[in-house]
Amino acid sequence: MGAPNRDEMEGKFDQAKGSVKQGLGKLTGDEEMRSKGASDKLKGDVKEGFGGAKRKIGDALEDMGDAINR
């Protein structure tokens, strides 16, 4: 399994940022902030998933290349 790629790392960051915004929104009663946090978390989930799929495809292609070169 390869190392996390840029999309996966950015996705994790967006998830964390969203969690903080959601928490602050709940704490302060700011529904808009809470909603923006939920949106950021969802964006992070999608970006991380896309990055993971991209990494898995790259790993599979690399494995195929290794098998062909044997």
Number of C-alpha atoms within 10 A of each C-alpha: 8 9 8 12 14 13 19 23 16 17 24 18 17 23 24 16 18 24 19 18 23 24 17 16 18 15 11 11 11 14 14 13 19 22 16 17 24 20 18 23 24 16 18 24 19 17 21 24 15 15 20 20 13 15 19 14 12 14 14 13 12 12 12 11 11 10 9 8 7 5
